[in-house]
Amino acid sequence: MVKTTLFDHQDRSSWLSAERADPLLPIIAPSILASDFARLLDECNDVLSINGGAAEWLHVDVMDGHFVPNISIGMCVVEALRKHLPHAFLDVHCMITNPDRWIQEMAKAGASQMTFHIEAAENPKEVARQIRTAGMQCGVAVKPKTPASAVAELVKEQLVDLVLVMTVEPGFGGQSFMQEMMPKVMELRQMYPHLNIEVDGGLSEKTIEAAAKAGANVIVAGTSIFKAKSRKEATETLRNTVKNYLSHE
């Protein structure tokens, strides 16, 4: 069995589910797609709370040029990040066809969580099981046109730790936030009150309230953090908004 540093997820008692009443936490995951790749390690260190920044996770977008029209980071970058950031939580979002082909490689590279697209998997349950068996947390993502109901069986069988709702069409950073995705987030939160629900795409100080109000507790933000005058302040603003809504649930 492959184990990732600090994030062996084989103990079923630690798995998140729709039925466990663990308190939800506000989690901010800066998307390194918006960082300066020539200074990637410095950029990551600058935003992580374990190094004096304010972010809990790093969001790593892996694109294959097939499932989405863009090509980005691959396994070698994930491996390099793990080598130099041994305690960081690497939230790897796989926008790739046939995600099952890359589970073992992703685990070896050091991903903490592997999120696959429901639209890309022929057998989503088997993909989720394999991700867990490889020692990673498992997330499932849905594109804007995919209904919330598509992930129901995975959550019911407690095969995923997180549901990611895309609030842009996946493939490129810097797109505008799709407000029309908020009813989907609300539906998921109502169905699964104790599950991590992540939103990705166009999140900023201007759009965070809508996402937090709808029920998202994990926020992916790229440009709004990496291009901010103060990355720490930008991250804390996002977190505080989410925290405020979580405290009223």
Contacts in CASP RR format, 6 or more apart in sequence:
PFRMAT RR
TARGET T0000
AUTHOR 0000-0000-0000
METHOD contacts of the structure
MODEL  1
MVKTTLFDHQDRSSWLSAERADPLLPIIAPSILASDFARLLDECNDVLSI
NGGAAEWLHVDVMDGHFVPNISIGMCVVEALRKHLPHAFLDVHCMITNPD
RWIQEMAKAGASQMTFHIEAAENPKEVARQIRTAGMQCGVAVKPKTPASA
VAELVKEQLVDLVLVMTVEPGFGGQSFMQEMMPKVMELRQMYPHLNIEVD
GGLSEKTIEAAAKAGANVIVAGTSIFKAKSRKEATETLRNTVKNYLSHE
1 10 0 8 1.000
1 133 0 8 1.000
1 134 0 8 1.000
1 135 0 8 1.000
2 104 0 8 1.000
2 107 0 8 1.000
2 108 0 8 1.000
2 134 0 8 1.000
2 135 0 8 1.000
3 135 0 8 1.000
4 82 0 8 1.000
4 107 0 8 1.000
4 110 0 8 1.000
4 111 0 8 1.000
4 112 0 8 1.000
4 135 0 8 1.000
4 136 0 8 1.000
5 82 0 8 1.000
5 86 0 8 1.000
5 87 0 8 1.000
5 110 0 8 1.000
6 86 0 8 1.000
6 87 0 8 1.000
6 112 0 8 1.000
7 89 0 8 1.000
7 112 0 8 1.000
7 113 0 8 1.000
7 135 0 8 1.000
7 136 0 8 1.000
7 137 0 8 1.000
8 135 0 8 1.000
9 15 0 8 1.000
9 132 0 8 1.000
9 135 0 8 1.000
9 136 0 8 1.000
9 137 0 8 1.000
9 161 0 8 1.000
10 132 0 8 1.000
10 135 0 8 1.000
15 132 0 8 1.000
15 158 0 8 1.000
15 161 0 8 1.000
16 22 0 8 1.000
16 137 0 8 1.000
16 161 0 8 1.000
16 162 0 8 1.000
16 194 0 8 1.000
16 195 0 8 1.000
16 196 0 8 1.000
17 155 0 8 1.000
17 158 0 8 1.000
17 194 0 8 1.000
17 195 0 8 1.000
18 155 0 8 1.000
18 156 0 8 1.000
18 158 0 8 1.000
18 191 0 8 1.000
18 192 0 8 1.000
18 193 0 8 1.000
18 194 0 8 1.000
18 195 0 8 1.000
19 158 0 8 1.000
19 194 0 8 1.000
20 194 0 8 1.000
21 194 0 8 1.000
22 194 0 8 1.000
24 194 0 8 1.000
24 196 0 8 1.000
24 217 0 8 1.000
24 246 0 8 1.000
24 249 0 8 1.000
25 56 0 8 1.000
25 217 0 8 1.000
25 246 0 8 1.000
26 217 0 8 1.000
26 219 0 8 1.000
26 239 0 8 1.000
26 240 0 8 1.000
26 242 0 8 1.000
26 243 0 8 1.000
26 246 0 8 1.000
27 56 0 8 1.000
27 57 0 8 1.000
27 196 0 8 1.000
27 217 0 8 1.000
27 218 0 8 1.000
27 219 0 8 1.000
28 54 0 8 1.000
28 55 0 8 1.000
28 56 0 8 1.000
28 57 0 8 1.000
28 219 0 8 1.000
28 221 0 8 1.000
28 225 0 8 1.000
28 235 0 8 1.000
28 238 0 8 1.000
28 239 0 8 1.000
28 242 0 8 1.000
29 55 0 8 1.000
29 56 0 8 1.000
29 57 0 8 1.000
29 58 0 8 1.000
29 59 0 8 1.000
29 91 0 8 1.000
29 198 0 8 1.000
29 218 0 8 1.000
29 219 0 8 1.000
29 220 0 8 1.000
29 221 0 8 1.000
30 47 0 8 1.000
30 55 0 8 1.000
30 57 0 8 1.000
30 58 0 8 1.000
30 59 0 8 1.000
30 220 0 8 1.000
30 221 0 8 1.000
30 222 0 8 1.000
30 225 0 8 1.000
30 226 0 8 1.000
30 231 0 8 1.000
30 235 0 8 1.000
31 59 0 8 1.000
31 61 0 8 1.000
31 173 0 8 1.000
31 200 0 8 1.000
31 220 0 8 1.000
31 221 0 8 1.000
31 222 0 8 1.000
31 225 0 8 1.000
32 40 0 8 1.000
32 43 0 8 1.000
32 44 0 8 1.000
32 58 0 8 1.000
32 59 0 8 1.000
32 60 0 8 1.000
32 61 0 8 1.000
32 73 0 8 1.000
33 59 0 8 1.000
33 61 0 8 1.000
33 72 0 8 1.000
33 73 0 8 1.000
33 173 0 8 1.000
33 222 0 8 1.000
34 173 0 8 1.000
34 174 0 8 1.000
34 222 0 8 1.000
34 223 0 8 1.000
34 225 0 8 1.000
34 226 0 8 1.000
34 227 0 8 1.000
35 43 0 8 1.000
35 44 0 8 1.000
35 222 0 8 1.000
35 226 0 8 1.000
36 43 0 8 1.000
36 226 0 8 1.000
40 77 0 8 1.000
40 81 0 8 1.000
41 80 0 8 1.000
41 81 0 8 1.000
41 84 0 8 1.000
41 85 0 8 1.000
43 226 0 8 1.000
44 58 0 8 1.000
44 81 0 8 1.000
44 85 0 8 1.000
44 88 0 8 1.000
45 51 0 8 1.000
45 85 0 8 1.000
46 53 0 8 1.000
46 231 0 8 1.000
47 53 0 8 1.000
47 54 0 8 1.000
47 55 0 8 1.000
47 58 0 8 1.000
47 225 0 8 1.000
47 226 0 8 1.000
47 231 0 8 1.000
47 232 0 8 1.000
47 235 0 8 1.000
48 55 0 8 1.000
48 58 0 8 1.000
48 85 0 8 1.000
48 88 0 8 1.000
49 55 0 8 1.000
49 56 0 8 1.000
50 87 0 8 1.000
50 88 0 8 1.000
52 232 0 8 1.000
53 231 0 8 1.000
53 232 0 8 1.000
53 235 0 8 1.000
54 231 0 8 1.000
54 232 0 8 1.000
54 235 0 8 1.000
54 236 0 8 1.000
54 239 0 8 1.000
55 225 0 8 1.000
55 235 0 8 1.000
56 89 0 8 1.000
57 88 0 8 1.000
57 89 0 8 1.000
57 90 0 8 1.000
57 91 0 8 1.000
57 112 0 8 1.000
57 218 0 8 1.000
58 81 0 8 1.000
58 85 0 8 1.000
58 88 0 8 1.000
58 89 0 8 1.000
58 90 0 8 1.000
58 91 0 8 1.000
59 91 0 8 1.000
59 93 0 8 1.000
59 200 0 8 1.000
59 220 0 8 1.000
59 222 0 8 1.000
60 73 0 8 1.000
60 77 0 8 1.000
60 78 0 8 1.000
60 81 0 8 1.000
60 90 0 8 1.000
60 91 0 8 1.000
60 92 0 8 1.000
60 93 0 8 1.000
60 111 0 8 1.000
61 72 0 8 1.000
61 73 0 8 1.000
61 93 0 8 1.000
61 95 0 8 1.000
61 171 0 8 1.000
62 72 0 8 1.000
62 73 0 8 1.000
62 74 0 8 1.000
62 75 0 8 1.000
62 78 0 8 1.000
62 92 0 8 1.000
62 93 0 8 1.000
62 94 0 8 1.000
62 95 0 8 1.000
62 96 0 8 1.000
63 70 0 8 1.000
63 71 0 8 1.000
63 72 0 8 1.000
63 73 0 8 1.000
63 95 0 8 1.000
63 96 0 8 1.000
63 170 0 8 1.000
63 171 0 8 1.000
64 71 0 8 1.000
64 95 0 8 1.000
64 96 0 8 1.000
64 97 0 8 1.000
65 71 0 8 1.000
66 96 0 8 1.000
66 97 0 8 1.000
67 95 0 8 1.000
67 96 0 8 1.000
67 97 0 8 1.000
67 117 0 8 1.000
67 119 0 8 1.000
67 120 0 8 1.000
68 95 0 8 1.000
68 170 0 8 1.000
68 171 0 8 1.000
69 171 0 8 1.000
69 172 0 8 1.000
70 171 0 8 1.000
70 172 0 8 1.000
75 102 0 8 1.000
75 105 0 8 1.000
75 106 0 8 1.000
75 109 0 8 1.000
76 109 0 8 1.000
78 90 0 8 1.000
78 92 0 8 1.000
78 106 0 8 1.000
78 109 0 8 1.000
78 110 0 8 1.000
78 111 0 8 1.000
79 108 0 8 1.000
79 109 0 8 1.000
79 110 0 8 1.000
81 88 0 8 1.000
81 90 0 8 1.000
82 88 0 8 1.000
82 90 0 8 1.000
82 109 0 8 1.000
82 110 0 8 1.000
82 111 0 8 1.000
88 112 0 8 1.000
89 112 0 8 1.000
89 113 0 8 1.000
90 110 0 8 1.000
90 111 0 8 1.000
90 112 0 8 1.000
90 113 0 8 1.000
91 112 0 8 1.000
91 113 0 8 1.000
91 115 0 8 1.000
91 220 0 8 1.000
92 106 0 8 1.000
92 111 0 8 1.000
92 112 0 8 1.000
92 113 0 8 1.000
92 114 0 8 1.000
92 115 0 8 1.000
93 115 0 8 1.000
93 141 0 8 1.000
93 164 0 8 1.000
93 200 0 8 1.000
93 220 0 8 1.000
94 102 0 8 1.000
94 106 0 8 1.000
94 114 0 8 1.000
94 115 0 8 1.000
94 116 0 8 1.000
94 117 0 8 1.000
95 117 0 8 1.000
95 120 0 8 1.000
95 141 0 8 1.000
95 170 0 8 1.000
95 171 0 8 1.000
96 102 0 8 1.000
96 116 0 8 1.000
96 117 0 8 1.000
96 120 0 8 1.000
97 120 0 8 1.000
98 120 0 8 1.000
98 122 0 8 1.000
99 114 0 8 1.000
99 116 0 8 1.000
99 117 0 8 1.000
99 120 0 8 1.000
99 121 0 8 1.000
99 127 0 8 1.000
100 121 0 8 1.000
100 123 0 8 1.000
100 126 0 8 1.000
100 127 0 8 1.000
100 130 0 8 1.000
103 114 0 8 1.000
103 127 0 8 1.000
103 130 0 8 1.000
103 131 0 8 1.000
103 134 0 8 1.000
103 136 0 8 1.000
104 134 0 8 1.000
106 114 0 8 1.000
106 134 0 8 1.000
106 136 0 8 1.000
107 114 0 8 1.000
107 134 0 8 1.000
107 135 0 8 1.000
107 136 0 8 1.000
111 136 0 8 1.000
112 136 0 8 1.000
112 137 0 8 1.000
113 136 0 8 1.000
113 137 0 8 1.000
113 138 0 8 1.000
113 139 0 8 1.000
113 161 0 8 1.000
113 162 0 8 1.000
114 131 0 8 1.000
114 134 0 8 1.000
114 136 0 8 1.000
114 137 0 8 1.000
114 138 0 8 1.000
114 139 0 8 1.000
115 138 0 8 1.000
115 139 0 8 1.000
115 140 0 8 1.000
115 141 0 8 1.000
115 162 0 8 1.000
115 164 0 8 1.000
115 198 0 8 1.000
116 124 0 8 1.000
116 127 0 8 1.000
116 128 0 8 1.000
116 131 0 8 1.000
116 138 0 8 1.000
116 139 0 8 1.000
116 140 0 8 1.000
116 141 0 8 1.000
117 140 0 8 1.000
117 141 0 8 1.000
117 142 0 8 1.000
117 143 0 8 1.000
117 170 0 8 1.000
118 124 0 8 1.000
118 140 0 8 1.000
118 141 0 8 1.000
118 142 0 8 1.000
118 146 0 8 1.000
118 150 0 8 1.000
118 151 0 8 1.000
118 154 0 8 1.000
119 142 0 8 1.000
119 143 0 8 1.000
119 146 0 8 1.000
121 127 0 8 1.000
124 140 0 8 1.000
124 153 0 8 1.000
124 154 0 8 1.000
125 153 0 8 1.000
125 154 0 8 1.000
125 157 0 8 1.000
125 159 0 8 1.000
128 138 0 8 1.000
128 139 0 8 1.000
128 140 0 8 1.000
128 154 0 8 1.000
128 159 0 8 1.000
128 160 0 8 1.000
129 159 0 8 1.000
131 137 0 8 1.000
131 138 0 8 1.000
131 139 0 8 1.000
132 138 0 8 1.000
132 159 0 8 1.000
137 161 0 8 1.000
137 162 0 8 1.000
138 159 0 8 1.000
138 160 0 8 1.000
138 161 0 8 1.000
138 162 0 8 1.000
139 160 0 8 1.000
139 161 0 8 1.000
139 162 0 8 1.000
139 163 0 8 1.000
139 164 0 8 1.000
140 151 0 8 1.000
140 154 0 8 1.000
140 160 0 8 1.000
140 162 0 8 1.000
140 163 0 8 1.000
140 164 0 8 1.000
141 163 0 8 1.000
141 164 0 8 1.000
141 165 0 8 1.000
141 166 0 8 1.000
141 170 0 8 1.000
141 200 0 8 1.000
142 148 0 8 1.000
142 150 0 8 1.000
142 151 0 8 1.000
142 163 0 8 1.000
142 164 0 8 1.000
142 165 0 8 1.000
142 166 0 8 1.000
142 184 0 8 1.000
143 166 0 8 1.000
143 169 0 8 1.000
143 170 0 8 1.000
144 166 0 8 1.000
144 167 0 8 1.000
144 168 0 8 1.000
144 169 0 8 1.000
144 178 0 8 1.000
144 180 0 8 1.000
144 181 0 8 1.000
147 184 0 8 1.000
148 184 0 8 1.000
148 187 0 8 1.000
148 188 0 8 1.000
148 191 0 8 1.000
151 160 0 8 1.000
151 163 0 8 1.000
151 188 0 8 1.000
152 191 0 8 1.000
154 160 0 8 1.000
155 163 0 8 1.000
155 191 0 8 1.000
155 192 0 8 1.000
155 195 0 8 1.000
160 195 0 8 1.000
161 195 0 8 1.000
161 196 0 8 1.000
162 195 0 8 1.000
162 196 0 8 1.000
162 197 0 8 1.000
162 198 0 8 1.000
162 218 0 8 1.000
163 188 0 8 1.000
163 192 0 8 1.000
163 195 0 8 1.000
163 196 0 8 1.000
163 197 0 8 1.000
163 198 0 8 1.000
164 198 0 8 1.000
164 199 0 8 1.000
164 200 0 8 1.000
165 181 0 8 1.000
165 184 0 8 1.000
165 185 0 8 1.000
165 188 0 8 1.000
165 197 0 8 1.000
165 198 0 8 1.000
165 199 0 8 1.000
165 200 0 8 1.000
165 216 0 8 1.000
166 181 0 8 1.000
166 200 0 8 1.000
166 201 0 8 1.000
167 177 0 8 1.000
167 178 0 8 1.000
167 181 0 8 1.000
167 199 0 8 1.000
167 200 0 8 1.000
167 201 0 8 1.000
167 202 0 8 1.000
167 203 0 8 1.000
167 211 0 8 1.000
168 174 0 8 1.000
168 175 0 8 1.000
168 176 0 8 1.000
168 177 0 8 1.000
168 178 0 8 1.000
168 200 0 8 1.000
168 201 0 8 1.000
168 202 0 8 1.000
169 175 0 8 1.000
173 201 0 8 1.000
173 222 0 8 1.000
173 223 0 8 1.000
174 201 0 8 1.000
174 202 0 8 1.000
174 222 0 8 1.000
174 223 0 8 1.000
175 201 0 8 1.000
175 202 0 8 1.000
176 202 0 8 1.000
177 201 0 8 1.000
177 202 0 8 1.000
177 203 0 8 1.000
177 204 0 8 1.000
177 207 0 8 1.000
177 210 0 8 1.000
178 201 0 8 1.000
179 207 0 8 1.000
179 210 0 8 1.000
181 199 0 8 1.000
182 210 0 8 1.000
182 211 0 8 1.000
182 213 0 8 1.000
182 214 0 8 1.000
183 214 0 8 1.000
185 197 0 8 1.000
185 199 0 8 1.000
185 211 0 8 1.000
185 214 0 8 1.000
185 215 0 8 1.000
185 216 0 8 1.000
186 214 0 8 1.000
186 215 0 8 1.000
188 195 0 8 1.000
188 197 0 8 1.000
189 197 0 8 1.000
189 214 0 8 1.000
189 215 0 8 1.000
189 216 0 8 1.000
193 249 0 8 1.000
196 217 0 8 1.000
196 218 0 8 1.000
197 215 0 8 1.000
197 216 0 8 1.000
197 217 0 8 1.000
197 218 0 8 1.000
198 216 0 8 1.000
198 217 0 8 1.000
198 218 0 8 1.000
198 219 0 8 1.000
198 220 0 8 1.000
199 211 0 8 1.000
199 216 0 8 1.000
199 218 0 8 1.000
199 219 0 8 1.000
199 220 0 8 1.000
200 220 0 8 1.000
201 220 0 8 1.000
202 221 0 8 1.000
202 223 0 8 1.000
202 224 0 8 1.000
203 211 0 8 1.000
203 219 0 8 1.000
203 220 0 8 1.000
203 221 0 8 1.000
203 222 0 8 1.000
203 224 0 8 1.000
203 238 0 8 1.000
204 221 0 8 1.000
204 223 0 8 1.000
204 224 0 8 1.000
205 224 0 8 1.000
205 234 0 8 1.000
205 237 0 8 1.000
205 238 0 8 1.000
208 219 0 8 1.000
208 237 0 8 1.000
208 238 0 8 1.000
208 241 0 8 1.000
208 242 0 8 1.000
209 241 0 8 1.000
211 219 0 8 1.000
211 242 0 8 1.000
212 219 0 8 1.000
212 241 0 8 1.000
212 242 0 8 1.000
212 244 0 8 1.000
212 245 0 8 1.000
212 246 0 8 1.000
213 245 0 8 1.000
215 245 0 8 1.000
215 249 0 8 1.000
216 242 0 8 1.000
217 242 0 8 1.000
217 246 0 8 1.000
219 238 0 8 1.000
219 239 0 8 1.000
219 242 0 8 1.000
221 234 0 8 1.000
221 235 0 8 1.000
221 238 0 8 1.000
224 234 0 8 1.000
224 238 0 8 1.000
225 231 0 8 1.000
225 234 0 8 1.000
225 235 0 8 1.000
225 238 0 8 1.000
228 234 0 8 1.000
END
